């Protein structure tokens, strides 16, 4: 058993439900469920059986609503309004899986997840129907609840399956009015895409041994990353300078930290980026659904920045000691 499986097991925790105006599904077999209406998406969320962590239960959420429970070797059936749909699984405040199911009106979508997987996977109807016959359907929960993990699910947009990154087409240079900040990752125990956010926009997501650059005006800026919890960075940058931030994923509970690198010795900048590929966000792929999610996160970032200025939230600071 690897470290990640042990950690997920240690972090342990019913189901047809209606969202919007559609009627709630009664307890039944999948074959008895009415097909989706023209403006609905019907989702079967299947949890593949595994002995390790079998006792752990997950919450199933769609956007800002928690709509179901999900246990080992069972599946949840969710009828949702078609459009922007972020589905996430969570336990004890930790997002264990997330995926987007955007703009699928009139469709039936089959999803599967197994403890230890890095993400939820969509499968075809043949495999999905086979699994529904094998597993039992969860009972409905008594009432829909708020989804406290929605923002954690949105932090790592690459985990939702959008594929927004591409190799960088140019290298950014600081100038008389702007600084350049480079966010980078090294190789960790498990590959796991991590998102980085600025005050008002999504900067991109990073796989292992990747980096991304941004150019910002001199002054104060805030940045966010996260997975188990969130990491806020307050950056006070000078024009004409470069800065380096390590997006560090812990090996045990997969907690993320934005760690600025101090300029203590010659060559440290080049050393940290020696085996890193520079990536950039492909803005041509930013759909209305992604922009909608970006608006939610930008509102949250503004709230975090206000708390940071009031001294009521934990953060890491980057300043002149980190300038290259």
PyMOL commands that set and color helices and strands:
alter all, ss='L'
color gray80, all
select helices_A, chain A and resi 3-10+30-32+125-134+150-155+157-160+268-272+283-285+288-309+320-322
alter helices_A, ss='H'
color red, helices_A
select strands_A, chain A and resi 16-18+40-47+58-62+65-70+74-81+86-91+94-100+107-113+121-123+136-137+145-146+165-167+178-184+194-197+202-206+210-217+219-226+230-237+242-249+256-260+277-281+316-318
alter strands_A, ss='S'
color yellow, strands_A
deselect
rebuild
show_as cartoon
